[in-house]
Amino acid sequence: MDMHSPRELALLYRQGKNITQLMRDERGLIHNSNEIIEISYDLQAGSYIESMGEAWMAEHNAEYCQQLAKVILSLCNPDSILEAGIGEATTLADLLPHLSKKISSYGFDISWSRVAYGKQWLQQQGISNTVLCTGNLCHIPFADNAVELVYTSHSLEPNGGNEAAILKELYRVTSKFLVLLEPGYELANKDAKHRMEQHGYCRNIKSIAQSLGYRILLHEFFPSSVNPLNPTVITIIEKPPSFEPAKHILACPKYKTPLENIENMLFSPESLMVYPIVGGIPCLGINNGLVASKFRELISKG
């Protein structure tokens, strides 16, 4: 079977086709690859913000974020927060007003278009100090212990088969708490489980976290969930205090080391790769970099 080009996939998406299923079938895959997730989510960029125009969806999102804020503030009053898989920032935008005005907020997503929409959405809500970038959940471009609290909102969802690798990365980046709002496969009914299996959704988050030795404080249904066939379960993981606080935030996605901003590009002295900043958005996906060992010296001479 010949694989469709991204342009053809865009047309099929506008026709209402299930792009992720189509690409899985073309590639003979059971789970979604990073390529499938990136293309399918990028094609639907803008749809989440558009849905905020519907009163019931805006009301649900506000309630969802209020519940999330309540959970976060019951754990700590964080100085910094990161949404991993930020999408179009509709969750973060409604969450931040409930938290400290001095909080440092960050977000990343595999899709550049979604991050770009998210940046615009935050600005429209009067939020301009959030640092956004592109990145991959298995290679998060943030330093160890970079932020006090990391959370997800259905961003692990399409990554079935990569749960352990993603949990390790999320745990590495947080310094205190990891809050996961993800599909609750183990607690779901038969119909919901069947749907999650069809879509290649994540599962076994609690048992995988336990196998990694993480301390789980809570694992139960989240009180605010919009789709009964995709029920949200909240899992809270506490990380022991770290004696090595982060000295930098954004990091080389491969080595987690500092990046240098040179001529509006981000250079990693460790990997000798340079990462572009497109539309004001650092592109720090693991495959976004270009090997340029002489970048620093050649640019400075120019």
Contacts in CASP RR format, 6 or more apart in sequence:
PFRMAT RR
TARGET T0000
AUTHOR 0000-0000-0000
METHOD contacts of the structure
MODEL  1
MDMHSPRELALLYRQGKNITQLMRDERGLIHNSNEIIEISYDLQAGSYIE
SMGEAWMAEHNAEYCQQLAKVILSLCNPDSILEAGIGEATTLADLLPHLS
KKISSYGFDISWSRVAYGKQWLQQQGISNTVLCTGNLCHIPFADNAVELV
YTSHSLEPNGGNEAAILKELYRVTSKFLVLLEPGYELANKDAKHRMEQHG
YCRNIKSIAQSLGYRILLHEFFPSSVNPLNPTVITIIEKPPSFEPAKHIL
ACPKYKTPLENIENMLFSPESLMVYPIVGGIPCLGINNGLVASKFRELIS
KG
1 25 0 8 1.000
1 26 0 8 1.000
3 23 0 8 1.000
3 26 0 8 1.000
3 27 0 8 1.000
4 12 0 8 1.000
4 22 0 8 1.000
4 23 0 8 1.000
4 26 0 8 1.000
6 39 0 8 1.000
9 19 0 8 1.000
9 22 0 8 1.000
9 23 0 8 1.000
9 39 0 8 1.000
9 43 0 8 1.000
10 43 0 8 1.000
12 19 0 8 1.000
12 22 0 8 1.000
13 19 0 8 1.000
13 40 0 8 1.000
13 43 0 8 1.000
13 44 0 8 1.000
19 39 0 8 1.000
19 40 0 8 1.000
19 43 0 8 1.000
20 32 0 8 1.000
20 36 0 8 1.000
20 37 0 8 1.000
20 40 0 8 1.000
20 158 0 8 1.000
20 199 0 8 1.000
21 198 0 8 1.000
21 199 0 8 1.000
23 29 0 8 1.000
23 35 0 8 1.000
23 36 0 8 1.000
23 39 0 8 1.000
23 40 0 8 1.000
24 30 0 8 1.000
24 31 0 8 1.000
24 32 0 8 1.000
24 36 0 8 1.000
27 33 0 8 1.000
27 36 0 8 1.000
29 36 0 8 1.000
30 200 0 8 1.000
31 159 0 8 1.000
31 160 0 8 1.000
31 161 0 8 1.000
31 162 0 8 1.000
31 200 0 8 1.000
32 40 0 8 1.000
32 158 0 8 1.000
32 159 0 8 1.000
32 160 0 8 1.000
32 200 0 8 1.000
34 110 0 8 1.000
34 136 0 8 1.000
34 138 0 8 1.000
37 110 0 8 1.000
37 158 0 8 1.000
37 159 0 8 1.000
38 110 0 8 1.000
38 111 0 8 1.000
40 158 0 8 1.000
41 87 0 8 1.000
41 109 0 8 1.000
41 110 0 8 1.000
41 111 0 8 1.000
41 114 0 8 1.000
41 158 0 8 1.000
42 111 0 8 1.000
42 112 0 8 1.000
42 113 0 8 1.000
42 114 0 8 1.000
45 88 0 8 1.000
45 111 0 8 1.000
45 113 0 8 1.000
45 114 0 8 1.000
45 116 0 8 1.000
45 117 0 8 1.000
46 88 0 8 1.000
46 113 0 8 1.000
46 114 0 8 1.000
46 117 0 8 1.000
48 87 0 8 1.000
48 88 0 8 1.000
48 90 0 8 1.000
48 114 0 8 1.000
48 117 0 8 1.000
49 88 0 8 1.000
49 90 0 8 1.000
49 117 0 8 1.000
49 118 0 8 1.000
49 121 0 8 1.000
51 57 0 8 1.000
52 58 0 8 1.000
52 61 0 8 1.000
52 90 0 8 1.000
57 226 0 8 1.000
60 224 0 8 1.000
60 226 0 8 1.000
61 90 0 8 1.000
61 91 0 8 1.000
61 94 0 8 1.000
62 94 0 8 1.000
63 224 0 8 1.000
64 91 0 8 1.000
64 94 0 8 1.000
64 224 0 8 1.000
64 226 0 8 1.000
65 91 0 8 1.000
65 94 0 8 1.000
65 95 0 8 1.000
65 98 0 8 1.000
66 94 0 8 1.000
66 98 0 8 1.000
67 222 0 8 1.000
67 223 0 8 1.000
67 224 0 8 1.000
68 91 0 8 1.000
68 95 0 8 1.000
68 151 0 8 1.000
68 153 0 8 1.000
68 179 0 8 1.000
68 181 0 8 1.000
69 95 0 8 1.000
69 98 0 8 1.000
69 99 0 8 1.000
70 98 0 8 1.000
71 179 0 8 1.000
71 234 0 8 1.000
71 236 0 8 1.000
72 78 0 8 1.000
72 81 0 8 1.000
72 95 0 8 1.000
72 99 0 8 1.000
72 149 0 8 1.000
72 151 0 8 1.000
72 177 0 8 1.000
72 179 0 8 1.000
73 98 0 8 1.000
73 99 0 8 1.000
75 149 0 8 1.000
75 176 0 8 1.000
75 177 0 8 1.000
75 179 0 8 1.000
75 236 0 8 1.000
75 238 0 8 1.000
76 148 0 8 1.000
76 149 0 8 1.000
76 176 0 8 1.000
76 177 0 8 1.000
77 99 0 8 1.000
77 100 0 8 1.000
78 99 0 8 1.000
78 100 0 8 1.000
78 103 0 8 1.000
78 147 0 8 1.000
78 148 0 8 1.000
78 149 0 8 1.000
78 176 0 8 1.000
78 177 0 8 1.000
79 100 0 8 1.000
79 102 0 8 1.000
79 103 0 8 1.000
79 104 0 8 1.000
79 148 0 8 1.000
80 103 0 8 1.000
80 104 0 8 1.000
80 105 0 8 1.000
80 106 0 8 1.000
80 146 0 8 1.000
80 147 0 8 1.000
80 148 0 8 1.000
80 149 0 8 1.000
81 99 0 8 1.000
81 103 0 8 1.000
81 104 0 8 1.000
81 105 0 8 1.000
81 106 0 8 1.000
81 147 0 8 1.000
81 148 0 8 1.000
81 149 0 8 1.000
81 150 0 8 1.000
81 151 0 8 1.000
82 105 0 8 1.000
82 106 0 8 1.000
82 107 0 8 1.000
82 108 0 8 1.000
82 142 0 8 1.000
82 146 0 8 1.000
82 147 0 8 1.000
82 149 0 8 1.000
82 150 0 8 1.000
82 151 0 8 1.000
82 173 0 8 1.000
82 174 0 8 1.000
83 89 0 8 1.000
83 91 0 8 1.000
83 92 0 8 1.000
83 105 0 8 1.000
83 106 0 8 1.000
83 107 0 8 1.000
83 150 0 8 1.000
83 151 0 8 1.000
83 152 0 8 1.000
83 153 0 8 1.000
84 107 0 8 1.000
84 108 0 8 1.000
84 137 0 8 1.000
84 140 0 8 1.000
84 150 0 8 1.000
84 151 0 8 1.000
84 152 0 8 1.000
84 155 0 8 1.000
84 170 0 8 1.000
84 173 0 8 1.000
85 107 0 8 1.000
85 108 0 8 1.000
85 109 0 8 1.000
85 110 0 8 1.000
85 137 0 8 1.000
85 152 0 8 1.000
85 153 0 8 1.000
85 155 0 8 1.000
86 92 0 8 1.000
86 107 0 8 1.000
86 108 0 8 1.000
86 109 0 8 1.000
86 114 0 8 1.000
86 115 0 8 1.000
86 118 0 8 1.000
86 132 0 8 1.000
86 155 0 8 1.000
87 109 0 8 1.000
87 111 0 8 1.000
87 114 0 8 1.000
87 115 0 8 1.000
87 117 0 8 1.000
87 118 0 8 1.000
87 155 0 8 1.000
88 114 0 8 1.000
88 117 0 8 1.000
88 118 0 8 1.000
88 121 0 8 1.000
89 107 0 8 1.000
89 117 0 8 1.000
89 118 0 8 1.000
89 119 0 8 1.000
89 121 0 8 1.000
89 122 0 8 1.000
89 130 0 8 1.000
89 132 0 8 1.000
90 118 0 8 1.000
90 121 0 8 1.000
91 153 0 8 1.000
92 105 0 8 1.000
92 107 0 8 1.000
92 122 0 8 1.000
92 130 0 8 1.000
93 118 0 8 1.000
93 121 0 8 1.000
93 122 0 8 1.000
93 125 0 8 1.000
93 127 0 8 1.000
96 103 0 8 1.000
96 105 0 8 1.000
96 127 0 8 1.000
96 130 0 8 1.000
104 129 0 8 1.000
104 131 0 8 1.000
104 147 0 8 1.000
105 127 0 8 1.000
105 129 0 8 1.000
105 130 0 8 1.000
105 131 0 8 1.000
106 130 0 8 1.000
106 131 0 8 1.000
106 132 0 8 1.000
106 142 0 8 1.000
106 146 0 8 1.000
106 147 0 8 1.000
106 249 0 8 1.000
107 130 0 8 1.000
107 131 0 8 1.000
107 132 0 8 1.000
107 133 0 8 1.000
108 115 0 8 1.000
108 132 0 8 1.000
108 133 0 8 1.000
108 134 0 8 1.000
108 135 0 8 1.000
108 140 0 8 1.000
108 141 0 8 1.000
108 142 0 8 1.000
108 284 0 8 1.000
109 115 0 8 1.000
109 132 0 8 1.000
109 134 0 8 1.000
109 135 0 8 1.000
109 155 0 8 1.000
110 134 0 8 1.000
110 135 0 8 1.000
110 136 0 8 1.000
110 137 0 8 1.000
110 285 0 8 1.000
111 134 0 8 1.000
112 134 0 8 1.000
112 278 0 8 1.000
112 281 0 8 1.000
112 283 0 8 1.000
115 132 0 8 1.000
115 133 0 8 1.000
115 134 0 8 1.000
115 281 0 8 1.000
116 279 0 8 1.000
116 281 0 8 1.000
118 132 0 8 1.000
119 132 0 8 1.000
119 280 0 8 1.000
119 281 0 8 1.000
122 128 0 8 1.000
122 130 0 8 1.000
122 132 0 8 1.000
131 249 0 8 1.000
131 250 0 8 1.000
132 281 0 8 1.000
133 141 0 8 1.000
133 250 0 8 1.000
133 281 0 8 1.000
133 282 0 8 1.000
133 283 0 8 1.000
133 284 0 8 1.000
134 281 0 8 1.000
134 282 0 8 1.000
134 283 0 8 1.000
134 284 0 8 1.000
134 285 0 8 1.000
134 288 0 8 1.000
135 141 0 8 1.000
135 253 0 8 1.000
135 283 0 8 1.000
135 284 0 8 1.000
135 285 0 8 1.000
135 286 0 8 1.000
135 288 0 8 1.000
136 253 0 8 1.000
136 285 0 8 1.000
136 286 0 8 1.000
137 155 0 8 1.000
137 156 0 8 1.000
137 159 0 8 1.000
137 162 0 8 1.000
137 166 0 8 1.000
137 169 0 8 1.000
137 170 0 8 1.000
138 162 0 8 1.000
138 165 0 8 1.000
138 166 0 8 1.000
138 169 0 8 1.000
138 286 0 8 1.000
139 169 0 8 1.000
139 253 0 8 1.000
139 254 0 8 1.000
139 285 0 8 1.000
139 286 0 8 1.000
140 169 0 8 1.000
140 170 0 8 1.000
140 172 0 8 1.000
140 173 0 8 1.000
140 253 0 8 1.000
141 250 0 8 1.000
141 251 0 8 1.000
141 252 0 8 1.000
141 253 0 8 1.000
141 282 0 8 1.000
141 284 0 8 1.000
141 285 0 8 1.000
142 173 0 8 1.000
142 249 0 8 1.000
142 250 0 8 1.000
142 251 0 8 1.000
142 256 0 8 1.000
143 173 0 8 1.000
143 246 0 8 1.000
143 247 0 8 1.000
143 248 0 8 1.000
143 249 0 8 1.000
143 250 0 8 1.000
143 251 0 8 1.000
143 256 0 8 1.000
143 258 0 8 1.000
144 172 0 8 1.000
144 173 0 8 1.000
144 242 0 8 1.000
144 244 0 8 1.000
144 246 0 8 1.000
144 256 0 8 1.000
145 172 0 8 1.000
145 173 0 8 1.000
145 174 0 8 1.000
145 175 0 8 1.000
145 242 0 8 1.000
145 244 0 8 1.000
145 245 0 8 1.000
145 246 0 8 1.000
146 173 0 8 1.000
146 174 0 8 1.000
146 175 0 8 1.000
146 246 0 8 1.000
146 248 0 8 1.000
146 249 0 8 1.000
146 251 0 8 1.000
147 173 0 8 1.000
147 174 0 8 1.000
147 175 0 8 1.000
147 249 0 8 1.000
148 174 0 8 1.000
148 175 0 8 1.000
148 176 0 8 1.000
148 177 0 8 1.000
149 174 0 8 1.000
149 176 0 8 1.000
149 177 0 8 1.000
149 178 0 8 1.000
149 179 0 8 1.000
150 170 0 8 1.000
150 173 0 8 1.000
150 174 0 8 1.000
150 177 0 8 1.000
150 178 0 8 1.000
150 179 0 8 1.000
151 178 0 8 1.000
151 179 0 8 1.000
151 180 0 8 1.000
151 181 0 8 1.000
152 170 0 8 1.000
152 179 0 8 1.000
152 180 0 8 1.000
152 181 0 8 1.000
152 182 0 8 1.000
153 181 0 8 1.000
154 181 0 8 1.000
154 182 0 8 1.000
154 183 0 8 1.000
154 230 0 8 1.000
154 232 0 8 1.000
155 182 0 8 1.000
156 163 0 8 1.000
156 166 0 8 1.000
156 180 0 8 1.000
156 182 0 8 1.000
156 202 0 8 1.000
156 205 0 8 1.000
157 182 0 8 1.000
157 183 0 8 1.000
157 201 0 8 1.000
157 202 0 8 1.000
157 230 0 8 1.000
158 199 0 8 1.000
158 200 0 8 1.000
158 201 0 8 1.000
158 202 0 8 1.000
159 166 0 8 1.000
159 202 0 8 1.000
160 200 0 8 1.000
160 201 0 8 1.000
160 202 0 8 1.000
160 203 0 8 1.000
161 202 0 8 1.000
162 202 0 8 1.000
163 202 0 8 1.000
163 203 0 8 1.000
163 204 0 8 1.000
163 205 0 8 1.000
163 208 0 8 1.000
164 208 0 8 1.000
164 211 0 8 1.000
164 212 0 8 1.000
167 205 0 8 1.000
167 208 0 8 1.000
167 209 0 8 1.000
167 212 0 8 1.000
167 214 0 8 1.000
168 212 0 8 1.000
170 178 0 8 1.000
170 180 0 8 1.000
171 178 0 8 1.000
171 212 0 8 1.000
171 214 0 8 1.000
171 237 0 8 1.000
171 239 0 8 1.000
172 256 0 8 1.000
174 239 0 8 1.000
175 239 0 8 1.000
175 241 0 8 1.000
175 242 0 8 1.000
175 245 0 8 1.000
175 246 0 8 1.000
176 238 0 8 1.000
176 239 0 8 1.000
176 241 0 8 1.000
177 236 0 8 1.000
177 237 0 8 1.000
177 238 0 8 1.000
177 239 0 8 1.000
178 214 0 8 1.000
178 236 0 8 1.000
178 237 0 8 1.000
178 239 0 8 1.000
179 234 0 8 1.000
179 235 0 8 1.000
179 236 0 8 1.000
179 237 0 8 1.000
180 205 0 8 1.000
180 234 0 8 1.000
180 235 0 8 1.000
180 236 0 8 1.000
180 237 0 8 1.000
181 222 0 8 1.000
181 232 0 8 1.000
181 233 0 8 1.000
181 234 0 8 1.000
182 202 0 8 1.000
182 205 0 8 1.000
182 232 0 8 1.000
182 233 0 8 1.000
182 235 0 8 1.000
183 196 0 8 1.000
183 201 0 8 1.000
183 202 0 8 1.000
183 203 0 8 1.000
183 230 0 8 1.000
183 231 0 8 1.000
183 232 0 8 1.000
183 233 0 8 1.000
184 196 0 8 1.000
184 203 0 8 1.000
184 205 0 8 1.000
184 221 0 8 1.000
184 231 0 8 1.000
184 232 0 8 1.000
184 233 0 8 1.000
185 192 0 8 1.000
185 193 0 8 1.000
185 196 0 8 1.000
185 201 0 8 1.000
185 202 0 8 1.000
185 203 0 8 1.000
185 204 0 8 1.000
186 203 0 8 1.000
186 204 0 8 1.000
186 206 0 8 1.000
186 207 0 8 1.000
187 220 0 8 1.000
187 221 0 8 1.000
187 231 0 8 1.000
187 233 0 8 1.000
188 196 0 8 1.000
188 231 0 8 1.000
191 229 0 8 1.000
192 228 0 8 1.000
192 229 0 8 1.000
192 230 0 8 1.000
192 231 0 8 1.000
195 229 0 8 1.000
195 230 0 8 1.000
196 203 0 8 1.000
196 230 0 8 1.000
201 230 0 8 1.000
205 219 0 8 1.000
205 233 0 8 1.000
205 235 0 8 1.000
206 216 0 8 1.000
206 219 0 8 1.000
206 235 0 8 1.000
209 216 0 8 1.000
209 235 0 8 1.000
209 237 0 8 1.000
210 216 0 8 1.000
214 237 0 8 1.000
214 239 0 8 1.000
215 237 0 8 1.000
215 238 0 8 1.000
215 239 0 8 1.000
215 240 0 8 1.000
216 235 0 8 1.000
216 236 0 8 1.000
216 237 0 8 1.000
217 236 0 8 1.000
217 237 0 8 1.000
217 238 0 8 1.000
218 234 0 8 1.000
218 235 0 8 1.000
218 236 0 8 1.000
219 233 0 8 1.000
219 234 0 8 1.000
219 235 0 8 1.000
219 236 0 8 1.000
220 233 0 8 1.000
220 234 0 8 1.000
221 231 0 8 1.000
221 232 0 8 1.000
221 233 0 8 1.000
221 234 0 8 1.000
222 232 0 8 1.000
222 233 0 8 1.000
222 234 0 8 1.000
224 232 0 8 1.000
225 231 0 8 1.000
225 232 0 8 1.000
247 258 0 8 1.000
248 258 0 8 1.000
248 259 0 8 1.000
250 259 0 8 1.000
250 266 0 8 1.000
250 282 0 8 1.000
250 284 0 8 1.000
251 257 0 8 1.000
251 258 0 8 1.000
251 259 0 8 1.000
252 258 0 8 1.000
252 259 0 8 1.000
252 268 0 8 1.000
252 270 0 8 1.000
252 271 0 8 1.000
252 273 0 8 1.000
253 284 0 8 1.000
253 285 0 8 1.000
253 286 0 8 1.000
253 288 0 8 1.000
254 268 0 8 1.000
254 270 0 8 1.000
254 271 0 8 1.000
254 273 0 8 1.000
254 286 0 8 1.000
255 268 0 8 1.000
255 270 0 8 1.000
255 271 0 8 1.000
257 268 0 8 1.000
257 269 0 8 1.000
257 270 0 8 1.000
257 271 0 8 1.000
258 269 0 8 1.000
259 266 0 8 1.000
259 267 0 8 1.000
259 268 0 8 1.000
259 275 0 8 1.000
260 266 0 8 1.000
260 267 0 8 1.000
260 268 0 8 1.000
260 269 0 8 1.000
260 296 0 8 1.000
261 267 0 8 1.000
262 274 0 8 1.000
262 295 0 8 1.000
262 296 0 8 1.000
262 299 0 8 1.000
262 300 0 8 1.000
263 299 0 8 1.000
264 277 0 8 1.000
265 274 0 8 1.000
265 275 0 8 1.000
265 276 0 8 1.000
265 277 0 8 1.000
265 295 0 8 1.000
265 299 0 8 1.000
266 274 0 8 1.000
266 275 0 8 1.000
266 276 0 8 1.000
266 277 0 8 1.000
266 282 0 8 1.000
266 284 0 8 1.000
267 273 0 8 1.000
267 274 0 8 1.000
267 275 0 8 1.000
267 292 0 8 1.000
267 295 0 8 1.000
267 296 0 8 1.000
268 274 0 8 1.000
268 275 0 8 1.000
269 296 0 8 1.000
272 291 0 8 1.000
272 292 0 8 1.000
272 293 0 8 1.000
272 295 0 8 1.000
273 289 0 8 1.000
273 290 0 8 1.000
273 291 0 8 1.000
273 292 0 8 1.000
274 289 0 8 1.000
274 290 0 8 1.000
274 292 0 8 1.000
274 295 0 8 1.000
275 282 0 8 1.000
275 283 0 8 1.000
275 284 0 8 1.000
275 285 0 8 1.000
275 288 0 8 1.000
275 289 0 8 1.000
275 290 0 8 1.000
276 282 0 8 1.000
276 283 0 8 1.000
276 288 0 8 1.000
276 289 0 8 1.000
277 283 0 8 1.000
283 289 0 8 1.000
END
